[in-house]
Amino acid sequence: MIEINKKEIKNLYKIDLLAELHITKTRLSFFQKKYNCSLEEFEKKINENTDKENFENWDDLMEWKAYEKSSQEIKEKLEEIKNENYTLTG
């Protein structure tokens, strides 16, 4: 039988979150470069342009927003770990 301590579990979870955050940041950077603006600016452009609907832009907006939300959630989890605000279950 092996022993796994709380610190090892915490560190593994933190590494997993950091990997997810890296992927998320890469996708966010892709959209910022693709449209050469921030999410807020892009959303404003789409909402102002009512002449012709561009489905690719709308799809990108939804995906961009999802990655932004995911990034924020991951950062919050990392902050909770940093502040030792967690419990181990199971």
Chimera marker file (.cmm) of the C-alpha trace (Angstrom):
<marker_set name="trace">
<marker id="1" x="0.000" y="0.000" z="0.000" r="1" g="1" b="0" radius="0.5"/>
<marker id="2" x="1.243" y="3.490" z="-0.820" r="1" g="1" b="0" radius="0.5"/>
<marker id="3" x="0.618" y="6.667" z="1.080" r="1" g="1" b="0" radius="0.5"/>
<marker id="4" x="-0.538" y="9.848" z="-0.597" r="1" g="1" b="0" radius="0.5"/>
<marker id="5" x="-0.553" y="12.941" z="1.520" r="1" g="1" b="0" radius="0.5"/>
<marker id="6" x="-2.781" y="15.983" z="1.305" r="1" g="1" b="0" radius="0.5"/>
<marker id="7" x="0.001" y="18.188" z="-0.073" r="1" g="1" b="0" radius="0.5"/>
<marker id="8" x="0.646" y="15.800" z="-2.977" r="1" g="1" b="0" radius="0.5"/>
<marker id="9" x="-3.039" y="15.748" z="-3.907" r="1" g="1" b="0" radius="0.5"/>
<marker id="10" x="-3.203" y="19.546" z="-3.705" r="1" g="1" b="0" radius="0.5"/>
<marker id="11" x="-0.143" y="19.930" z="-5.909" r="1" g="1" b="0" radius="0.5"/>
<marker id="12" x="-1.472" y="17.494" z="-8.528" r="1" g="1" b="0" radius="0.5"/>
<marker id="13" x="-4.802" y="19.297" z="-8.653" r="1" g="1" b="0" radius="0.5"/>
<marker id="14" x="-3.035" y="22.646" z="-8.926" r="1" g="1" b="0" radius="0.5"/>
<marker id="15" x="-0.907" y="21.363" z="-11.818" r="1" g="1" b="0" radius="0.5"/>
<marker id="16" x="-4.041" y="20.124" z="-13.561" r="1" g="1" b="0" radius="0.5"/>
<marker id="17" x="-5.710" y="23.519" z="-13.140" r="1" g="1" b="0" radius="0.5"/>
<marker id="18" x="-2.621" y="25.326" z="-14.440" r="1" g="1" b="0" radius="0.5"/>
<marker id="19" x="-2.614" y="23.102" z="-17.539" r="1" g="1" b="0" radius="0.5"/>
<marker id="20" x="-6.294" y="23.895" z="-18.134" r="1" g="1" b="0" radius="0.5"/>
<marker id="21" x="-5.600" y="27.585" z="-17.650" r="1" g="1" b="0" radius="0.5"/>
<marker id="22" x="-2.781" y="27.457" z="-20.190" r="1" g="1" b="0" radius="0.5"/>
<marker id="23" x="-5.088" y="25.890" z="-22.802" r="1" g="1" b="0" radius="0.5"/>
<marker id="24" x="-7.779" y="28.442" z="-22.021" r="1" g="1" b="0" radius="0.5"/>
<marker id="25" x="-5.373" y="31.372" z="-22.281" r="1" g="1" b="0" radius="0.5"/>
<marker id="26" x="-4.104" y="30.042" z="-25.606" r="1" g="1" b="0" radius="0.5"/>
<marker id="27" x="-7.655" y="30.018" z="-26.993" r="1" g="1" b="0" radius="0.5"/>
<marker id="28" x="-8.363" y="33.493" z="-25.619" r="1" g="1" b="0" radius="0.5"/>
<marker id="29" x="-5.198" y="34.770" z="-27.245" r="1" g="1" b="0" radius="0.5"/>
<marker id="30" x="-6.231" y="33.164" z="-30.539" r="1" g="1" b="0" radius="0.5"/>
<marker id="31" x="-9.526" y="35.076" z="-30.587" r="1" g="1" b="0" radius="0.5"/>
<marker id="32" x="-7.885" y="38.355" z="-29.581" r="1" g="1" b="0" radius="0.5"/>
<marker id="33" x="-5.404" y="38.007" z="-32.437" r="1" g="1" b="0" radius="0.5"/>
<marker id="34" x="-8.012" y="36.810" z="-34.924" r="1" g="1" b="0" radius="0.5"/>
<marker id="35" x="-10.260" y="39.824" z="-34.361" r="1" g="1" b="0" radius="0.5"/>
<marker id="36" x="-7.595" y="42.254" z="-33.129" r="1" g="1" b="0" radius="0.5"/>
<marker id="37" x="-9.720" y="43.397" z="-30.200" r="1" g="1" b="0" radius="0.5"/>
<marker id="38" x="-10.976" y="42.415" z="-26.761" r="1" g="1" b="0" radius="0.5"/>
<marker id="39" x="-14.006" y="40.253" z="-26.132" r="1" g="1" b="0" radius="0.5"/>
<marker id="40" x="-16.021" y="43.293" z="-25.081" r="1" g="1" b="0" radius="0.5"/>
<marker id="41" x="-15.086" y="45.208" z="-28.235" r="1" g="1" b="0" radius="0.5"/>
<marker id="42" x="-15.896" y="42.226" z="-30.428" r="1" g="1" b="0" radius="0.5"/>
<marker id="43" x="-19.285" y="41.696" z="-28.807" r="1" g="1" b="0" radius="0.5"/>
<marker id="44" x="-20.087" y="45.372" z="-29.283" r="1" g="1" b="0" radius="0.5"/>
<marker id="45" x="-19.148" y="45.185" z="-32.983" r="1" g="1" b="0" radius="0.5"/>
<marker id="46" x="-21.376" y="42.166" z="-33.514" r="1" g="1" b="0" radius="0.5"/>
<marker id="47" x="-24.335" y="43.729" z="-31.731" r="1" g="1" b="0" radius="0.5"/>
<marker id="48" x="-23.962" y="46.970" z="-33.678" r="1" g="1" b="0" radius="0.5"/>
<marker id="49" x="-23.709" y="45.242" z="-37.055" r="1" g="1" b="0" radius="0.5"/>
<marker id="50" x="-27.325" y="44.348" z="-37.831" r="1" g="1" b="0" radius="0.5"/>
<marker id="51" x="-26.938" y="44.526" z="-41.622" r="1" g="1" b="0" radius="0.5"/>
<marker id="52" x="-25.887" y="40.944" z="-42.196" r="1" g="1" b="0" radius="0.5"/>
<marker id="53" x="-25.632" y="38.116" z="-39.721" r="1" g="1" b="0" radius="0.5"/>
<marker id="54" x="-22.243" y="36.413" z="-39.660" r="1" g="1" b="0" radius="0.5"/>
<marker id="55" x="-22.638" y="32.973" z="-38.124" r="1" g="1" b="0" radius="0.5"/>
<marker id="56" x="-18.893" y="32.405" z="-37.796" r="1" g="1" b="0" radius="0.5"/>
<marker id="57" x="-18.611" y="35.570" z="-35.705" r="1" g="1" b="0" radius="0.5"/>
<marker id="58" x="-21.529" y="34.521" z="-33.509" r="1" g="1" b="0" radius="0.5"/>
<marker id="59" x="-20.041" y="31.063" z="-33.038" r="1" g="1" b="0" radius="0.5"/>
<marker id="60" x="-16.677" y="32.588" z="-32.148" r="1" g="1" b="0" radius="0.5"/>
<marker id="61" x="-18.347" y="34.976" z="-29.724" r="1" g="1" b="0" radius="0.5"/>
<marker id="62" x="-20.038" y="32.095" z="-27.879" r="1" g="1" b="0" radius="0.5"/>
<marker id="63" x="-16.812" y="30.096" z="-27.746" r="1" g="1" b="0" radius="0.5"/>
<marker id="64" x="-14.786" y="33.151" z="-26.685" r="1" g="1" b="0" radius="0.5"/>
<marker id="65" x="-17.248" y="33.878" z="-23.866" r="1" g="1" b="0" radius="0.5"/>
<marker id="66" x="-17.095" y="30.253" z="-22.725" r="1" g="1" b="0" radius="0.5"/>
<marker id="67" x="-13.296" y="30.333" z="-22.569" r="1" g="1" b="0" radius="0.5"/>
<marker id="68" x="-13.412" y="33.637" z="-20.693" r="1" g="1" b="0" radius="0.5"/>
<marker id="69" x="-15.816" y="32.152" z="-18.133" r="1" g="1" b="0" radius="0.5"/>
<marker id="70" x="-13.716" y="29.004" z="-17.833" r="1" g="1" b="0" radius="0.5"/>
<marker id="71" x="-10.573" y="31.070" z="-17.304" r="1" g="1" b="0" radius="0.5"/>
<marker id="72" x="-12.219" y="33.007" z="-14.502" r="1" g="1" b="0" radius="0.5"/>
<marker id="73" x="-13.475" y="29.828" z="-12.811" r="1" g="1" b="0" radius="0.5"/>
<marker id="74" x="-10.020" y="28.237" z="-12.961" r="1" g="1" b="0" radius="0.5"/>
<marker id="75" x="-8.413" y="31.361" z="-11.489" r="1" g="1" b="0" radius="0.5"/>
<marker id="76" x="-10.945" y="31.296" z="-8.645" r="1" g="1" b="0" radius="0.5"/>
<marker id="77" x="-10.133" y="27.645" z="-7.919" r="1" g="1" b="0" radius="0.5"/>
<marker id="78" x="-6.409" y="28.415" z="-7.907" r="1" g="1" b="0" radius="0.5"/>
<marker id="79" x="-7.040" y="31.256" z="-5.463" r="1" g="1" b="0" radius="0.5"/>
<marker id="80" x="-8.990" y="28.898" z="-3.192" r="1" g="1" b="0" radius="0.5"/>
<marker id="81" x="-6.061" y="26.471" z="-3.202" r="1" g="1" b="0" radius="0.5"/>
<marker id="82" x="-3.626" y="29.299" z="-2.501" r="1" g="1" b="0" radius="0.5"/>
<marker id="83" x="-5.735" y="30.368" z="0.485" r="1" g="1" b="0" radius="0.5"/>
<marker id="84" x="-5.935" y="26.750" z="1.726" r="1" g="1" b="0" radius="0.5"/>
<marker id="85" x="-9.732" y="26.939" z="1.362" r="1" g="1" b="0" radius="0.5"/>
<marker id="86" x="-10.484" y="23.338" z="0.351" r="1" g="1" b="0" radius="0.5"/>
<marker id="87" x="-11.313" y="19.923" z="1.746" r="1" g="1" b="0" radius="0.5"/>
<marker id="88" x="-10.437" y="16.444" z="0.540" r="1" g="1" b="0" radius="0.5"/>
<marker id="89" x="-13.336" y="14.043" z="0.139" r="1" g="1" b="0" radius="0.5"/>
<marker id="90" x="-13.757" y="10.407" z="-0.757" r="1" g="1" b="0" radius="0.5"/>
<link id1="1" id2="2" r="1" g="1" b="0" radius="0.2"/>
<link id1="2" id2="3" r="1" g="1" b="0" radius="0.2"/>
<link id1="3" id2="4" r="1" g="1" b="0" radius="0.2"/>
<link id1="4" id2="5" r="1" g="1" b="0" radius="0.2"/>
<link id1="5" id2="6" r="1" g="1" b="0" radius="0.2"/>
<link id1="6" id2="7" r="1" g="1" b="0" radius="0.2"/>
<link id1="7" id2="8" r="1" g="1" b="0" radius="0.2"/>
<link id1="8" id2="9" r="1" g="1" b="0" radius="0.2"/>
<link id1="9" id2="10" r="1" g="1" b="0" radius="0.2"/>
<link id1="10" id2="11" r="1" g="1" b="0" radius="0.2"/>
<link id1="11" id2="12" r="1" g="1" b="0" radius="0.2"/>
<link id1="12" id2="13" r="1" g="1" b="0" radius="0.2"/>
<link id1="13" id2="14" r="1" g="1" b="0" radius="0.2"/>
<link id1="14" id2="15" r="1" g="1" b="0" radius="0.2"/>
<link id1="15" id2="16" r="1" g="1" b="0" radius="0.2"/>
<link id1="16" id2="17" r="1" g="1" b="0" radius="0.2"/>
<link id1="17" id2="18" r="1" g="1" b="0" radius="0.2"/>
<link id1="18" id2="19" r="1" g="1" b="0" radius="0.2"/>
<link id1="19" id2="20" r="1" g="1" b="0" radius="0.2"/>
<link id1="20" id2="21" r="1" g="1" b="0" radius="0.2"/>
<link id1="21" id2="22" r="1" g="1" b="0" radius="0.2"/>
<link id1="22" id2="23" r="1" g="1" b="0" radius="0.2"/>
<link id1="23" id2="24" r="1" g="1" b="0" radius="0.2"/>
<link id1="24" id2="25" r="1" g="1" b="0" radius="0.2"/>
<link id1="25" id2="26" r="1" g="1" b="0" radius="0.2"/>
<link id1="26" id2="27" r="1" g="1" b="0" radius="0.2"/>
<link id1="27" id2="28" r="1" g="1" b="0" radius="0.2"/>
<link id1="28" id2="29" r="1" g="1" b="0" radius="0.2"/>
<link id1="29" id2="30" r="1" g="1" b="0" radius="0.2"/>
<link id1="30" id2="31" r="1" g="1" b="0" radius="0.2"/>
<link id1="31" id2="32" r="1" g="1" b="0" radius="0.2"/>
<link id1="32" id2="33" r="1" g="1" b="0" radius="0.2"/>
<link id1="33" id2="34" r="1" g="1" b="0" radius="0.2"/>
<link id1="34" id2="35" r="1" g="1" b="0" radius="0.2"/>
<link id1="35" id2="36" r="1" g="1" b="0" radius="0.2"/>
<link id1="36" id2="37" r="1" g="1" b="0" radius="0.2"/>
<link id1="37" id2="38" r="1" g="1" b="0" radius="0.2"/>
<link id1="38" id2="39" r="1" g="1" b="0" radius="0.2"/>
<link id1="39" id2="40" r="1" g="1" b="0" radius="0.2"/>
<link id1="40" id2="41" r="1" g="1" b="0" radius="0.2"/>
<link id1="41" id2="42" r="1" g="1" b="0" radius="0.2"/>
<link id1="42" id2="43" r="1" g="1" b="0" radius="0.2"/>
<link id1="43" id2="44" r="1" g="1" b="0" radius="0.2"/>
<link id1="44" id2="45" r="1" g="1" b="0" radius="0.2"/>
<link id1="45" id2="46" r="1" g="1" b="0" radius="0.2"/>
<link id1="46" id2="47" r="1" g="1" b="0" radius="0.2"/>
<link id1="47" id2="48" r="1" g="1" b="0" radius="0.2"/>
<link id1="48" id2="49" r="1" g="1" b="0" radius="0.2"/>
<link id1="49" id2="50" r="1" g="1" b="0" radius="0.2"/>
<link id1="50" id2="51" r="1" g="1" b="0" radius="0.2"/>
<link id1="51" id2="52" r="1" g="1" b="0" radius="0.2"/>
<link id1="52" id2="53" r="1" g="1" b="0" radius="0.2"/>
<link id1="53" id2="54" r="1" g="1" b="0" radius="0.2"/>
<link id1="54" id2="55" r="1" g="1" b="0" radius="0.2"/>
<link id1="55" id2="56" r="1" g="1" b="0" radius="0.2"/>
<link id1="56" id2="57" r="1" g="1" b="0" radius="0.2"/>
<link id1="57" id2="58" r="1" g="1" b="0" radius="0.2"/>
<link id1="58" id2="59" r="1" g="1" b="0" radius="0.2"/>
<link id1="59" id2="60" r="1" g="1" b="0" radius="0.2"/>
<link id1="60" id2="61" r="1" g="1" b="0" radius="0.2"/>
<link id1="61" id2="62" r="1" g="1" b="0" radius="0.2"/>
<link id1="62" id2="63" r="1" g="1" b="0" radius="0.2"/>
<link id1="63" id2="64" r="1" g="1" b="0" radius="0.2"/>
<link id1="64" id2="65" r="1" g="1" b="0" radius="0.2"/>
<link id1="65" id2="66" r="1" g="1" b="0" radius="0.2"/>
<link id1="66" id2="67" r="1" g="1" b="0" radius="0.2"/>
<link id1="67" id2="68" r="1" g="1" b="0" radius="0.2"/>
<link id1="68" id2="69" r="1" g="1" b="0" radius="0.2"/>
<link id1="69" id2="70" r="1" g="1" b="0" radius="0.2"/>
<link id1="70" id2="71" r="1" g="1" b="0" radius="0.2"/>
<link id1="71" id2="72" r="1" g="1" b="0" radius="0.2"/>
<link id1="72" id2="73" r="1" g="1" b="0" radius="0.2"/>
<link id1="73" id2="74" r="1" g="1" b="0" radius="0.2"/>
<link id1="74" id2="75" r="1" g="1" b="0" radius="0.2"/>
<link id1="75" id2="76" r="1" g="1" b="0" radius="0.2"/>
<link id1="76" id2="77" r="1" g="1" b="0" radius="0.2"/>
<link id1="77" id2="78" r="1" g="1" b="0" radius="0.2"/>
<link id1="78" id2="79" r="1" g="1" b="0" radius="0.2"/>
<link id1="79" id2="80" r="1" g="1" b="0" radius="0.2"/>
<link id1="80" id2="81" r="1" g="1" b="0" radius="0.2"/>
<link id1="81" id2="82" r="1" g="1" b="0" radius="0.2"/>
<link id1="82" id2="83" r="1" g="1" b="0" radius="0.2"/>
<link id1="83" id2="84" r="1" g="1" b="0" radius="0.2"/>
<link id1="84" id2="85" r="1" g="1" b="0" radius="0.2"/>
<link id1="85" id2="86" r="1" g="1" b="0" radius="0.2"/>
<link id1="86" id2="87" r="1" g="1" b="0" radius="0.2"/>
<link id1="87" id2="88" r="1" g="1" b="0" radius="0.2"/>
<link id1="88" id2="89" r="1" g="1" b="0" radius="0.2"/>
<link id1="89" id2="90" r="1" g="1" b="0" radius="0.2"/>
</marker_set>
